[in-house]
Amino acid sequence: MDHHDMQRLGDYLRHERQAKGWSTRRLAAAVGVDMAQIVRLEQGRVQSPHATSLAAIAEHLELPLADVF
């Protein structure tokens, strides 16, 4: 994943999380990761996010899995 892809994914996840009214803390707790991991992901600072984390984020935010991957 290049920097542009990382930033696009982060922007998309932040937008969807905020549209749902969720905080980073709430999403992190639902997914079972540290809040800092969600923040880094949304900032486009995670080059290779774990597939299980992305799948859990998609599930909790009710996003199509294909859009997240």
Secondary structure, 3 states (H helix, E strand, C coil): CCHHHHHHHHHHHHHHHHHHCCCHHHHHHHHCCCHHHHHHHHCCCCCCCCHHHHHHHHHHCCCCHHHHC
